[in-house]
Amino acid sequence: MTIEKSTPHRIFSVWMGLTVLLLMGGAPRAMAERPVVSVALVSGETLRVSREQIDALPQHLVDSSQAGREGRFRGPLVRDFLAWAGVKSSEIEITAFDDYVVQIPRTLWEDYDSIFATVRNDEVMRIRDKGPLWLIFPWDTRPELRDERYYNLSIWQIKMIRELP
């Protein structure tokens, strides 16, 4: 009997709590600030990075006319993101949601203005749109990058960035 009497009260309490949370803007903010990518450092620390943290970094545009990679992409330079995260090694490993893995040497993030794109054609990229992060190289302005090696390194749906020792 006690459960039956408390059930409507619980439902009402939960409903009121959610209503207050929504009216105060708490739920959208909490959803927006959830981590979209993890960065595992050699030190053993793992950062869980939100879209807001990524968007707070200086943003850069890369236009691409390469097949399958057409569009205007926006995001932080890979070198800025990795410096912000505390990556000091000479190589990183990036893993996608489908467990595709690439290794990127420091020269590729220091010598080229590659970005971790979060936006394509003014639309935030979700997982089904190859987001939340897509490694984009400046193929149109750097012809030497128009090669299968670099196309294969252009990983999308990034879930983990791991600093290699």
Steps between C-alpha positions, in 0.01 A plus 500: 500500500777745579649464153164570336453815708851631431502424127279795392701725733826380343368550150385851586834580668701376204274689260536821701876456529537454125273797433707725726822369345375574149370844593835588652684379191684226686421205276609655170820629657577162658434326169709751308794472741525122494834368372527427128859371491755364744872576502724246674835646600825310559479611864196274544256790519196487272324821404134490404453794266167669425400678180499828697865450594587425137301800376678727750829439319586725203296376202634462146336432165609243243329484162513164326396394153641149542263214417310387807645787698335796332397799702606781728626361829555686826687398811818556697840430353613154608820651645298749711267230630785263588702777669189600700452135602863471611625259232880514482586179313606470140206280401133448577258220432142587409211255528157535339168367627530210251845420649689622192842614626765730353833620632596860429861623534565844649624633164148469357344714772785749515586543131145515363193694608293187556192542719273294720182606321179521702300693239443428131321751280381694807343188657631339819609149410332223694614139494277423201661800321855370561528698823551584774856555371649443156870543429514724192816585308533811279502296176388788278784731606769234550517279186759269659223379734284379210617146546334180619721498812348825624148414390528182711622703801194726477312315771143595590268418791794544734439368851853473644834672452786322672845649553762239415822474703 
